[in-house]
Structure formats: C-alpha cells, structure tokens
Amino acid sequence: MSLSLNRFLCFTALLSSCGISTHAFTARDAADALHNTAAYHAVACFTVSMPQLNDDVVYSLNLNQIPNLADTLLGLDYLVSWHSTSGTPTPIEGFSAYCGTGDHFRYNGHRLQEYHMAADTAPFQPNLNGIKGVQCTAQFVDLLPFSIADEIDRMLADSAYTITTYTDTLVDGRRVDVLSAVLMHNGVVAKESEYIFERDTRRPLRIRHENSPGSISEQSVEIIYTESDTPGIDTLTEAALIDLYPDVFANLRQNNFHIQSLPGTRLPGFALVTPTRERYSRGVNDPFRAPTAVAFLNASDAMTAQVIDALRSAAAGSPVPFDILWVFTDKEIDAVEAATGQPREGEHILMSGRGLMRDCGAADLPAVVLCDADAVVRNVIVGFNNDMASDVIQMISLLDTH
C-alpha cells in the first residue's frame, strides 16, 4: 500500500472516529455552491512533486472569475495569470483569459494564441472524445470554481470514483468541509483527491491530488488558496487585457507575429496525420535527424508543384543532405497524394497542417522554413521564385557551419 494511500485512509479513519456526519455535506452541495459562485478572486500556490525530481515545481497563481450573463458558453469571464522560478534561470510566466462573448487568449511566455467565436466556433465546442473546448482546457483554468464544479459533476457520474464527504471538520485549526475521492482502475488505486472547502461559502481552500500512487510515475499536486491583498478584476475585456499585457499583444499577436520573425527560434511542436493515417509527432525540444525544410502548401495552389520540384531539385543537388516535410492545409488524401506523387527518401507528407502554419505565422502560402538539425529555424522563404532551388542549396550549406 502506498504512503499516500495510508495517509488518506488514516485521515478518513480519524474523521469517522470523531463521529462526524457524512450526510450534512454532500458532493452535490459542493458542486452546486461552486457553480453558483459569483465574482471570485484569490491567489494560489500550485506545487508538483515527483520522486524523480530533485526539487518541487512551484507556480504562484492569480485567479479571477467574473460573472458575465451575456456569455452563452460559460456565463462568466476569467483571467488566470502565473509565474514560476522553479528550475529555470529566468522566470516563467503566462496567462489564460476568456472574455466578451467568445474571445479566448493563451500566453505561455513565448507565444500568444487567440480564439474568437465570431471567426470560428469549432475550437469552443467539445470534440468527438468529449474533450471540452479551448475556453475550458487552458492551463490552470481547472483551478477556478466553475471548473472544480464541473470536475465534481464528472466524478459523481463516474462509477469508478468512490466519494466521501465530511462536514464541520477541523483541519489546521479551521472548521471546514472536506470531499475525498478515490479513482480505481483495474482494481488499483489510480488517483486520490482531497478537496477542502470553506464552510460558509464552499470556496476552495486546499486541493491535493495523488496520481498513480505507489508507482514509478507517482505525482503529487497540491494547490493552496489564500486571500489576496490586492483587489480582483471587476470587468474583463480584450481592451483591458491589452492594457495589462501591452508587450505581449504588441509583439506576439497573430496579425503582428509573422513567419519572418521565426529565425533563431525553435520550430513549434506538432502532431499531424500522414496520408497513410499514421501520426508524425515531435515535441518543441525534439531535434531532427538532419537539417530539414518544412514546406507549407495547399494542394490546389498554382505554385505548389513548382515548390515541390524546386525543393526536390535542391535535395538532389545539395552537398549537405536534408529532409523535407510537406505540410498541407488539405485533409483530402487524394489531393495531397496527387500533388506530391510518391514520396522520396527523407520526405514526409503531412496533412491538416493549419494549426502548425498558424503557430509559425505562415499566413501566405507557399512558405518554406529551413531548420538545422536541432530544429532551430535559420531561414524562411515566402512564395516561389525561379531561384528557389539554388537559394535553398546555399542556405542549407550555411546551416552546416552553425
């Protein structure tokens, strides 16, 4: 039995021995109160502990949830900002925000992503696997009251969870209500969770998760909520966000972040499907096996065939071998295969690449991004010209000197 499970069972036994009722406070009470939370502002300390890590990973969070009756998706706005100095020479900071009636922003310290219902409703809808839209899945949004309520609802609907509640319990000298949940998978404890709520408001005070207890991948997550000394946000708009983060919006918005600013940065990570229905994936820190040309294409574009011919000619004549990724916007296999023909050695054909193109700022196609073997972007070519083959050979040759 894992140490965490022992602690959990001992805590449960202690509460039971005190004769505390398990009926006065229910999980349904907690979810309903959290769903009905009005304006909310708190600060929190988020800590992740793992046996294989020498030090804990710690984030300081600022949480804001603001009612917005005009919004049909959440009925609220939110702003979650964070920073951390754990294990890095420079602080990591970012934010997640939802405001208006369908405007969502994410900033992770390097890239600003934004989604707008007026332009595209698809990202805001659950996918076929039931994963919620972007407004509910951004980093640390699950720590807000509405997300905690949704999680309790999900646990109540899942028979794999065993939920126990305790009312008017003394924890750290404070009278609180407690909800504990154990998730079983194939007869093994997969996750233990403990939620401690303020008795009157049912707002969260502390949350602890023990993931895969007793296994090599065991992970402990603890969130401690405290009152903030600064006032929260009364209203949240896109204009207010721009005022809060002027440099982020000035330099990293999609309409300002162009593909020409990529050189010197790592190619974003991605996972795309091939015409054979396999998946080609790489993380942002993964290298390539060789220098690589990433060609962003549309199968129906008049210049696509010329770009393909030029890059293949360059690959055949280059003194430095390089690979090619053909990244198409298209989802239709026949159209993509007709454009490329039989792939050659060192080539990979990828489809449905609009997300990667967006992350690279490739607004105009065709575009070619030349990366060294470490996946650092060194050169960018937008459009097609008759010297593309020789230009690529020269650029690839220079990569070998870096």
Order of alpha helices (4+ residues) and beta strands (2+ residues): alpha-alpha-beta-beta-beta-beta-beta-beta-alpha-alpha-beta-beta-beta-beta-beta-alpha-alpha-beta-beta-beta-alpha-beta-alpha-beta-alpha-beta-beta-alpha
